[in-house]
Amino acid sequence: MYPTPRSHRPLIMGRNGAVGANHPLAAQAGIDILRAGGNAVDASVAISLALGVCEPM
């Protein structure tokens, strides 16, 4: 058995929202939507669309 790989990515914290995604560009898309005044649903749709491009399989 192989050990579970660990992620060593920086943690970014904020006061007005949180975004999580498997790819940093998808997470950035969600952050951009929230900063532009979107809500959680808008951010999740943006993340899903970005993940479809960044990780198509």
CHARMM internal coordinates of N, CA and C (Angstrom, degrees):
IC EDIT
DIST 1 N 1 CA 1.4463
DIST 1 CA 1 C 1.5216
ANGL 1 N 1 CA 1 C 109.97
DIST 1 C 2 N 1.3015
ANGL 1 CA 1 C 2 N 114.01
DIHE 1 N 1 CA 1 C 2 N 142.35
DIST 2 N 2 CA 1.4583
ANGL 1 C 2 N 2 CA 119.98
DIHE 1 CA 1 C 2 N 2 CA 177.25
DIST 2 CA 2 C 1.5243
ANGL 2 N 2 CA 2 C 109.69
DIHE 1 C 2 N 2 CA 2 C -93.06
DIST 2 C 3 N 1.3249
ANGL 2 CA 2 C 3 N 117.06
DIHE 2 N 2 CA 2 C 3 N 143.83
DIST 3 N 3 CA 1.4709
ANGL 2 C 3 N 3 CA 118.85
DIHE 2 CA 2 C 3 N 3 CA 177.86
DIST 3 CA 3 C 1.5263
ANGL 3 N 3 CA 3 C 110.78
DIHE 2 C 3 N 3 CA 3 C -69.35
DIST 3 C 4 N 1.3027
ANGL 3 CA 3 C 4 N 115.54
DIHE 3 N 3 CA 3 C 4 N 153.04
DIST 4 N 4 CA 1.4604
ANGL 3 C 4 N 4 CA 120.85
DIHE 3 CA 3 C 4 N 4 CA 178.46
DIST 4 CA 4 C 1.5236
ANGL 4 N 4 CA 4 C 109.21
DIHE 3 C 4 N 4 CA 4 C -68.93
DIST 4 C 5 N 1.3509
ANGL 4 CA 4 C 5 N 117.50
DIHE 4 N 4 CA 4 C 5 N 126.60
DIST 5 N 5 CA 1.4643
ANGL 4 C 5 N 5 CA 118.69
DIHE 4 CA 4 C 5 N 5 CA 178.94
DIST 5 CA 5 C 1.5259
ANGL 5 N 5 CA 5 C 111.02
DIHE 4 C 5 N 5 CA 5 C -68.04
DIST 5 C 6 N 1.3079
ANGL 5 CA 5 C 6 N 115.59
DIHE 5 N 5 CA 5 C 6 N 145.80
DIST 6 N 6 CA 1.4587
ANGL 5 C 6 N 6 CA 120.78
DIHE 5 CA 5 C 6 N 6 CA 179.91
DIST 6 CA 6 C 1.5192
ANGL 6 N 6 CA 6 C 109.65
DIHE 5 C 6 N 6 CA 6 C -109.38
DIST 6 C 7 N 1.2898
ANGL 6 CA 6 C 7 N 115.18
DIHE 6 N 6 CA 6 C 7 N 145.01
DIST 7 N 7 CA 1.4551
ANGL 6 C 7 N 7 CA 121.20
DIHE 6 CA 6 C 7 N 7 CA 177.61
DIST 7 CA 7 C 1.5251
ANGL 7 N 7 CA 7 C 109.28
DIHE 6 C 7 N 7 CA 7 C -95.64
DIST 7 C 8 N 1.2959
ANGL 7 CA 7 C 8 N 116.17
DIHE 7 N 7 CA 7 C 8 N 134.57
DIST 8 N 8 CA 1.4605
ANGL 7 C 8 N 8 CA 121.01
DIHE 7 CA 7 C 8 N 8 CA 178.82
DIST 8 CA 8 C 1.5231
ANGL 8 N 8 CA 8 C 109.52
DIHE 7 C 8 N 8 CA 8 C -118.17
DIST 8 C 9 N 1.3009
ANGL 8 CA 8 C 9 N 116.05
DIHE 8 N 8 CA 8 C 9 N 49.54
DIST 9 N 9 CA 1.4551
ANGL 8 C 9 N 9 CA 120.93
DIHE 8 CA 8 C 9 N 9 CA 179.27
DIST 9 CA 9 C 1.5168
ANGL 9 N 9 CA 9 C 109.47
DIHE 8 C 9 N 9 CA 9 C -91.39
DIST 9 C 10 N 1.3210
ANGL 9 CA 9 C 10 N 116.55
DIHE 9 N 9 CA 9 C 10 N 150.76
DIST 10 N 10 CA 1.4654
ANGL 9 C 10 N 10 CA 118.98
DIHE 9 CA 9 C 10 N 10 CA -179.31
DIST 10 CA 10 C 1.5219
ANGL 10 N 10 CA 10 C 111.90
DIHE 9 C 10 N 10 CA 10 C -67.87
DIST 10 C 11 N 1.3017
ANGL 10 CA 10 C 11 N 115.09
DIHE 10 N 10 CA 10 C 11 N 149.69
DIST 11 N 11 CA 1.4568
ANGL 10 C 11 N 11 CA 122.28
DIHE 10 CA 10 C 11 N 11 CA 176.44
DIST 11 CA 11 C 1.5162
ANGL 11 N 11 CA 11 C 108.32
DIHE 10 C 11 N 11 CA 11 C -93.84
DIST 11 C 12 N 1.3124
ANGL 11 CA 11 C 12 N 116.12
DIHE 11 N 11 CA 11 C 12 N 128.82
DIST 12 N 12 CA 1.4578
ANGL 11 C 12 N 12 CA 121.44
DIHE 11 CA 11 C 12 N 12 CA 177.93
DIST 12 CA 12 C 1.5152
ANGL 12 N 12 CA 12 C 107.20
DIHE 11 C 12 N 12 CA 12 C -114.69
DIST 12 C 13 N 1.3207
ANGL 12 CA 12 C 13 N 116.48
DIHE 12 N 12 CA 12 C 13 N 127.08
DIST 13 N 13 CA 1.4558
ANGL 12 C 13 N 13 CA 120.78
DIHE 12 CA 12 C 13 N 13 CA -177.67
DIST 13 CA 13 C 1.5202
ANGL 13 N 13 CA 13 C 109.79
DIHE 12 C 13 N 13 CA 13 C -116.81
DIST 13 C 14 N 1.3237
ANGL 13 CA 13 C 14 N 115.18
DIHE 13 N 13 CA 13 C 14 N 147.67
DIST 14 N 14 CA 1.4531
ANGL 13 C 14 N 14 CA 120.74
DIHE 13 CA 13 C 14 N 14 CA 177.26
DIST 14 CA 14 C 1.5173
ANGL 14 N 14 CA 14 C 110.51
DIHE 13 C 14 N 14 CA 14 C -142.81
DIST 14 C 15 N 1.3119
ANGL 14 CA 14 C 15 N 116.17
DIHE 14 N 14 CA 14 C 15 N 171.77
DIST 15 N 15 CA 1.4590
ANGL 14 C 15 N 15 CA 120.76
DIHE 14 CA 14 C 15 N 15 CA -178.57
DIST 15 CA 15 C 1.5234
ANGL 15 N 15 CA 15 C 113.08
DIHE 14 C 15 N 15 CA 15 C -98.77
DIST 15 C 16 N 1.3064
ANGL 15 CA 15 C 16 N 117.78
DIHE 15 N 15 CA 15 C 16 N -21.20
DIST 16 N 16 CA 1.4631
ANGL 15 C 16 N 16 CA 120.49
DIHE 15 CA 15 C 16 N 16 CA -170.78
DIST 16 CA 16 C 1.5210
ANGL 16 N 16 CA 16 C 115.03
DIHE 15 C 16 N 16 CA 16 C -106.92
DIST 16 C 17 N 1.3030
ANGL 16 CA 16 C 17 N 119.18
DIHE 16 N 16 CA 16 C 17 N -4.22
DIST 17 N 17 CA 1.4558
ANGL 16 C 17 N 17 CA 119.76
DIHE 16 CA 16 C 17 N 17 CA -179.36
DIST 17 CA 17 C 1.5163
ANGL 17 N 17 CA 17 C 111.24
DIHE 16 C 17 N 17 CA 17 C 176.43
DIST 17 C 18 N 1.3197
ANGL 17 CA 17 C 18 N 115.20
DIHE 17 N 17 CA 17 C 18 N 173.14
DIST 18 N 18 CA 1.4587
ANGL 17 C 18 N 18 CA 121.28
DIHE 17 CA 17 C 18 N 18 CA 178.50
DIST 18 CA 18 C 1.5159
ANGL 18 N 18 CA 18 C 108.96
DIHE 17 C 18 N 18 CA 18 C -141.92
DIST 18 C 19 N 1.3144
ANGL 18 CA 18 C 19 N 115.97
DIHE 18 N 18 CA 18 C 19 N 145.36
DIST 19 N 19 CA 1.4607
ANGL 18 C 19 N 19 CA 122.13
DIHE 18 CA 18 C 19 N 19 CA -179.47
DIST 19 CA 19 C 1.5188
ANGL 19 N 19 CA 19 C 107.54
DIHE 18 C 19 N 19 CA 19 C -135.60
DIST 19 C 20 N 1.3161
ANGL 19 CA 19 C 20 N 116.24
DIHE 19 N 19 CA 19 C 20 N 138.15
DIST 20 N 20 CA 1.4561
ANGL 19 C 20 N 20 CA 120.87
DIHE 19 CA 19 C 20 N 20 CA 175.45
DIST 20 CA 20 C 1.5144
ANGL 20 N 20 CA 20 C 109.95
DIHE 19 C 20 N 20 CA 20 C -138.72
DIST 20 C 21 N 1.3307
ANGL 20 CA 20 C 21 N 116.61
DIHE 20 N 20 CA 20 C 21 N 137.31
DIST 21 N 21 CA 1.4625
ANGL 20 C 21 N 21 CA 121.00
DIHE 20 CA 20 C 21 N 21 CA 179.68
DIST 21 CA 21 C 1.5217
ANGL 21 N 21 CA 21 C 108.76
DIHE 20 C 21 N 21 CA 21 C -156.33
DIST 21 C 22 N 1.3233
ANGL 21 CA 21 C 22 N 115.93
DIHE 21 N 21 CA 21 C 22 N 163.15
DIST 22 N 22 CA 1.4603
ANGL 21 C 22 N 22 CA 121.18
DIHE 21 CA 21 C 22 N 22 CA 179.82
DIST 22 CA 22 C 1.5165
ANGL 22 N 22 CA 22 C 112.88
DIHE 21 C 22 N 22 CA 22 C -77.63
DIST 22 C 23 N 1.3088
ANGL 22 CA 22 C 23 N 117.88
DIHE 22 N 22 CA 22 C 23 N -15.22
DIST 23 N 23 CA 1.4618
ANGL 22 C 23 N 23 CA 121.65
DIHE 22 CA 22 C 23 N 23 CA -177.92
DIST 23 CA 23 C 1.5222
ANGL 23 N 23 CA 23 C 108.68
DIHE 22 C 23 N 23 CA 23 C -129.83
DIST 23 C 24 N 1.3352
ANGL 23 CA 23 C 24 N 118.08
DIHE 23 N 23 CA 23 C 24 N 136.58
DIST 24 N 24 CA 1.4649
ANGL 23 C 24 N 24 CA 119.57
DIHE 23 CA 23 C 24 N 24 CA -177.38
DIST 24 CA 24 C 1.5203
ANGL 24 N 24 CA 24 C 114.07
DIHE 23 C 24 N 24 CA 24 C -61.72
DIST 24 C 25 N 1.3301
ANGL 24 CA 24 C 25 N 118.17
DIHE 24 N 24 CA 24 C 25 N -32.44
DIST 25 N 25 CA 1.4659
ANGL 24 C 25 N 25 CA 119.41
DIHE 24 CA 24 C 25 N 25 CA 178.70
DIST 25 CA 25 C 1.5247
ANGL 25 N 25 CA 25 C 111.34
DIHE 24 C 25 N 25 CA 25 C -69.02
DIST 25 C 26 N 1.3181
ANGL 25 CA 25 C 26 N 116.86
DIHE 25 N 25 CA 25 C 26 N -34.62
DIST 26 N 26 CA 1.4625
ANGL 25 C 26 N 26 CA 119.91
DIHE 25 CA 25 C 26 N 26 CA 176.71
DIST 26 CA 26 C 1.5239
ANGL 26 N 26 CA 26 C 110.36
DIHE 25 C 26 N 26 CA 26 C -68.45
DIST 26 C 27 N 1.3186
ANGL 26 CA 26 C 27 N 116.76
DIHE 26 N 26 CA 26 C 27 N -39.99
DIST 27 N 27 CA 1.4638
ANGL 26 C 27 N 27 CA 119.93
DIHE 26 CA 26 C 27 N 27 CA 176.77
DIST 27 CA 27 C 1.5202
ANGL 27 N 27 CA 27 C 110.54
DIHE 26 C 27 N 27 CA 27 C -63.57
DIST 27 C 28 N 1.3292
ANGL 27 CA 27 C 28 N 116.66
DIHE 27 N 27 CA 27 C 28 N -38.88
DIST 28 N 28 CA 1.4609
ANGL 27 C 28 N 28 CA 120.07
DIHE 27 CA 27 C 28 N 28 CA 178.62
DIST 28 CA 28 C 1.5228
ANGL 28 N 28 CA 28 C 110.91
DIHE 27 C 28 N 28 CA 28 C -64.89
DIST 28 C 29 N 1.3245
ANGL 28 CA 28 C 29 N 117.28
DIHE 28 N 28 CA 28 C 29 N -35.51
DIST 29 N 29 CA 1.4673
ANGL 28 C 29 N 29 CA 120.13
DIHE 28 CA 28 C 29 N 29 CA 176.66
DIST 29 CA 29 C 1.5247
ANGL 29 N 29 CA 29 C 110.46
DIHE 28 C 29 N 29 CA 29 C -62.16
DIST 29 C 30 N 1.3144
ANGL 29 CA 29 C 30 N 117.17
DIHE 29 N 29 CA 29 C 30 N -42.62
DIST 30 N 30 CA 1.4592
ANGL 29 C 30 N 30 CA 120.47
DIHE 29 CA 29 C 30 N 30 CA 177.33
DIST 30 CA 30 C 1.5136
ANGL 30 N 30 CA 30 C 112.58
DIHE 29 C 30 N 30 CA 30 C -64.42
DIST 30 C 31 N 1.3284
ANGL 30 CA 30 C 31 N 116.48
DIHE 30 N 30 CA 30 C 31 N -40.51
DIST 31 N 31 CA 1.4631
ANGL 30 C 31 N 31 CA 120.58
DIHE 30 CA 30 C 31 N 31 CA 177.85
DIST 31 CA 31 C 1.5204
ANGL 31 N 31 CA 31 C 110.55
DIHE 30 C 31 N 31 CA 31 C -63.35
DIST 31 C 32 N 1.3257
ANGL 31 CA 31 C 32 N 116.37
DIHE 31 N 31 CA 31 C 32 N -42.50
DIST 32 N 32 CA 1.4679
ANGL 31 C 32 N 32 CA 120.25
DIHE 31 CA 31 C 32 N 32 CA 179.75
DIST 32 CA 32 C 1.5193
ANGL 32 N 32 CA 32 C 111.56
DIHE 31 C 32 N 32 CA 32 C -61.39
DIST 32 C 33 N 1.3300
ANGL 32 CA 32 C 33 N 116.98
DIHE 32 N 32 CA 32 C 33 N -39.60
DIST 33 N 33 CA 1.4657
ANGL 32 C 33 N 33 CA 120.58
DIHE 32 CA 32 C 33 N 33 CA 178.88
DIST 33 CA 33 C 1.5248
ANGL 33 N 33 CA 33 C 110.34
DIHE 32 C 33 N 33 CA 33 C -65.39
DIST 33 C 34 N 1.3225
ANGL 33 CA 33 C 34 N 117.58
DIHE 33 N 33 CA 33 C 34 N -43.84
DIST 34 N 34 CA 1.4645
ANGL 33 C 34 N 34 CA 120.30
DIHE 33 CA 33 C 34 N 34 CA 179.00
DIST 34 CA 34 C 1.5230
ANGL 34 N 34 CA 34 C 111.55
DIHE 33 C 34 N 34 CA 34 C -63.69
DIST 34 C 35 N 1.3240
ANGL 34 CA 34 C 35 N 116.66
DIHE 34 N 34 CA 34 C 35 N -40.92
DIST 35 N 35 CA 1.4683
ANGL 34 C 35 N 35 CA 119.95
DIHE 34 CA 34 C 35 N 35 CA 178.98
DIST 35 CA 35 C 1.5239
ANGL 35 N 35 CA 35 C 112.10
DIHE 34 C 35 N 35 CA 35 C -66.45
DIST 35 C 36 N 1.3291
ANGL 35 CA 35 C 36 N 116.85
DIHE 35 N 35 CA 35 C 36 N -28.39
DIST 36 N 36 CA 1.4678
ANGL 35 C 36 N 36 CA 121.02
DIHE 35 CA 35 C 36 N 36 CA 179.82
DIST 36 CA 36 C 1.5236
ANGL 36 N 36 CA 36 C 112.02
DIHE 35 C 36 N 36 CA 36 C -81.20
DIST 36 C 37 N 1.3286
ANGL 36 CA 36 C 37 N 117.23
DIHE 36 N 36 CA 36 C 37 N -0.20
DIST 37 N 37 CA 1.4592
ANGL 36 C 37 N 37 CA 120.93
DIHE 36 CA 36 C 37 N 37 CA 177.39
DIST 37 CA 37 C 1.5120
ANGL 37 N 37 CA 37 C 114.39
DIHE 36 C 37 N 37 CA 37 C 103.26
DIST 37 C 38 N 1.3315
ANGL 37 CA 37 C 38 N 117.62
DIHE 37 N 37 CA 37 C 38 N 6.28
DIST 38 N 38 CA 1.4551
ANGL 37 C 38 N 38 CA 120.66
DIHE 37 CA 37 C 38 N 38 CA 178.71
DIST 38 CA 38 C 1.5181
ANGL 38 N 38 CA 38 C 111.76
DIHE 37 C 38 N 38 CA 38 C -75.12
DIST 38 C 39 N 1.3224
ANGL 38 CA 38 C 39 N 115.24
DIHE 38 N 38 CA 38 C 39 N 168.11
DIST 39 N 39 CA 1.4638
ANGL 38 C 39 N 39 CA 119.99
DIHE 38 CA 38 C 39 N 39 CA 178.83
DIST 39 CA 39 C 1.5314
ANGL 39 N 39 CA 39 C 109.95
DIHE 38 C 39 N 39 CA 39 C -102.91
DIST 39 C 40 N 1.3145
ANGL 39 CA 39 C 40 N 116.77
DIHE 39 N 39 CA 39 C 40 N -174.04
DIST 40 N 40 CA 1.4626
ANGL 39 C 40 N 40 CA 121.47
DIHE 39 CA 39 C 40 N 40 CA -176.43
DIST 40 CA 40 C 1.5220
ANGL 40 N 40 CA 40 C 112.09
DIHE 39 C 40 N 40 CA 40 C -63.67
DIST 40 C 41 N 1.3304
ANGL 40 CA 40 C 41 N 117.32
DIHE 40 N 40 CA 40 C 41 N -35.55
DIST 41 N 41 CA 1.4660
ANGL 40 C 41 N 41 CA 120.09
DIHE 40 CA 40 C 41 N 41 CA 179.30
DIST 41 CA 41 C 1.5222
ANGL 41 N 41 CA 41 C 110.06
DIHE 40 C 41 N 41 CA 41 C -67.54
DIST 41 C 42 N 1.3240
ANGL 41 CA 41 C 42 N 117.18
DIHE 41 N 41 CA 41 C 42 N -43.19
DIST 42 N 42 CA 1.4631
ANGL 41 C 42 N 42 CA 120.79
DIHE 41 CA 41 C 42 N 42 CA 177.38
DIST 42 CA 42 C 1.5279
ANGL 42 N 42 CA 42 C 110.77
DIHE 41 C 42 N 42 CA 42 C -59.20
DIST 42 C 43 N 1.3275
ANGL 42 CA 42 C 43 N 116.28
DIHE 42 N 42 CA 42 C 43 N -44.09
DIST 43 N 43 CA 1.4626
ANGL 42 C 43 N 43 CA 120.67
DIHE 42 CA 42 C 43 N 43 CA -179.64
DIST 43 CA 43 C 1.5194
ANGL 43 N 43 CA 43 C 111.28
DIHE 42 C 43 N 43 CA 43 C -65.61
DIST 43 C 44 N 1.3235
ANGL 43 CA 43 C 44 N 117.94
DIHE 43 N 43 CA 43 C 44 N -39.99
DIST 44 N 44 CA 1.4655
ANGL 43 C 44 N 44 CA 119.91
DIHE 43 CA 43 C 44 N 44 CA -179.37
DIST 44 CA 44 C 1.5214
ANGL 44 N 44 CA 44 C 111.63
DIHE 43 C 44 N 44 CA 44 C -68.33
DIST 44 C 45 N 1.3255
ANGL 44 CA 44 C 45 N 117.44
DIHE 44 N 44 CA 44 C 45 N -35.15
DIST 45 N 45 CA 1.4679
ANGL 44 C 45 N 45 CA 120.34
DIHE 44 CA 44 C 45 N 45 CA 175.92
DIST 45 CA 45 C 1.5242
ANGL 45 N 45 CA 45 C 109.75
DIHE 44 C 45 N 45 CA 45 C -65.98
DIST 45 C 46 N 1.3230
ANGL 45 CA 45 C 46 N 117.31
DIHE 45 N 45 CA 45 C 46 N -43.36
DIST 46 N 46 CA 1.4626
ANGL 45 C 46 N 46 CA 120.88
DIHE 45 CA 45 C 46 N 46 CA 178.69
DIST 46 CA 46 C 1.5250
ANGL 46 N 46 CA 46 C 111.16
DIHE 45 C 46 N 46 CA 46 C -62.26
DIST 46 C 47 N 1.3211
ANGL 46 CA 46 C 47 N 116.66
DIHE 46 N 46 CA 46 C 47 N -41.24
DIST 47 N 47 CA 1.4635
ANGL 46 C 47 N 47 CA 120.52
DIHE 46 CA 46 C 47 N 47 CA 178.63
DIST 47 CA 47 C 1.5234
ANGL 47 N 47 CA 47 C 110.48
DIHE 46 C 47 N 47 CA 47 C -64.24
DIST 47 C 48 N 1.3166
ANGL 47 CA 47 C 48 N 117.50
DIHE 47 N 47 CA 47 C 48 N -43.30
DIST 48 N 48 CA 1.4673
ANGL 47 C 48 N 48 CA 120.99
DIHE 47 CA 47 C 48 N 48 CA 179.79
DIST 48 CA 48 C 1.5200
ANGL 48 N 48 CA 48 C 111.29
DIHE 47 C 48 N 48 CA 48 C -62.02
DIST 48 C 49 N 1.3266
ANGL 48 CA 48 C 49 N 116.66
DIHE 48 N 48 CA 48 C 49 N -43.01
DIST 49 N 49 CA 1.4646
ANGL 48 C 49 N 49 CA 120.05
DIHE 48 CA 48 C 49 N 49 CA 178.81
DIST 49 CA 49 C 1.5280
ANGL 49 N 49 CA 49 C 111.00
DIHE 48 C 49 N 49 CA 49 C -66.25
DIST 49 C 50 N 1.3256
ANGL 49 CA 49 C 50 N 116.89
DIHE 49 N 49 CA 49 C 50 N -41.18
DIST 50 N 50 CA 1.4626
ANGL 49 C 50 N 50 CA 120.13
DIHE 49 CA 49 C 50 N 50 CA 179.15
DIST 50 CA 50 C 1.5277
ANGL 50 N 50 CA 50 C 111.20
DIHE 49 C 50 N 50 CA 50 C -66.08
DIST 50 C 51 N 1.3183
ANGL 50 CA 50 C 51 N 117.65
DIHE 50 N 50 CA 50 C 51 N -38.49
DIST 51 N 51 CA 1.4686
ANGL 50 C 51 N 51 CA 120.16
DIHE 50 CA 50 C 51 N 51 CA 177.65
DIST 51 CA 51 C 1.5185
ANGL 51 N 51 CA 51 C 111.31
DIHE 50 C 51 N 51 CA 51 C -66.01
DIST 51 C 52 N 1.3276
ANGL 51 CA 51 C 52 N 117.01
DIHE 51 N 51 CA 51 C 52 N -31.98
DIST 52 N 52 CA 1.4601
ANGL 51 C 52 N 52 CA 120.25
DIHE 51 CA 51 C 52 N 52 CA 176.06
DIST 52 CA 52 C 1.5181
ANGL 52 N 52 CA 52 C 112.12
DIHE 51 C 52 N 52 CA 52 C -63.03
DIST 52 C 53 N 1.3250
ANGL 52 CA 52 C 53 N 116.39
DIHE 52 N 52 CA 52 C 53 N -27.49
DIST 53 N 53 CA 1.4613
ANGL 52 C 53 N 53 CA 121.32
DIHE 52 CA 52 C 53 N 53 CA 178.20
DIST 53 CA 53 C 1.5303
ANGL 53 N 53 CA 53 C 110.79
DIHE 52 C 53 N 53 CA 53 C -89.13
DIST 53 C 54 N 1.3218
ANGL 53 CA 53 C 54 N 117.10
DIHE 53 N 53 CA 53 C 54 N -44.51
DIST 54 N 54 CA 1.4718
ANGL 53 C 54 N 54 CA 121.61
DIHE 53 CA 53 C 54 N 54 CA -175.88
DIST 54 CA 54 C 1.5254
ANGL 54 N 54 CA 54 C 112.85
DIHE 53 C 54 N 54 CA 54 C -74.33
DIST 54 C 55 N 1.3197
ANGL 54 CA 54 C 55 N 117.00
DIHE 54 N 54 CA 54 C 55 N -37.44
DIST 55 N 55 CA 1.4677
ANGL 54 C 55 N 55 CA 122.16
DIHE 54 CA 54 C 55 N 55 CA -177.98
DIST 55 CA 55 C 1.5289
ANGL 55 N 55 CA 55 C 109.15
DIHE 54 C 55 N 55 CA 55 C -132.62
DIST 55 C 56 N 1.3227
ANGL 55 CA 55 C 56 N 117.88
DIHE 55 N 55 CA 55 C 56 N 74.97
DIST 56 N 56 CA 1.4691
ANGL 55 C 56 N 56 CA 119.76
DIHE 55 CA 55 C 56 N 56 CA -173.19
DIST 56 CA 56 C 1.5260
ANGL 56 N 56 CA 56 C 115.33
DIHE 55 C 56 N 56 CA 56 C -68.30
DIST 56 C 57 N 1.3009
ANGL 56 CA 56 C 57 N 119.15
DIHE 56 N 56 CA 56 C 57 N -19.59
DIST 57 N 57 CA 1.4615
ANGL 56 C 57 N 57 CA 119.74
DIHE 56 CA 56 C 57 N 57 CA -177.84
DIST 57 CA 57 C 1.4928
ANGL 57 N 57 CA 57 C 111.73
DIHE 56 C 57 N 57 CA 57 C -103.83
END
COOR INIT
IC SEED 1 N 1 CA 1 C
IC BUILD
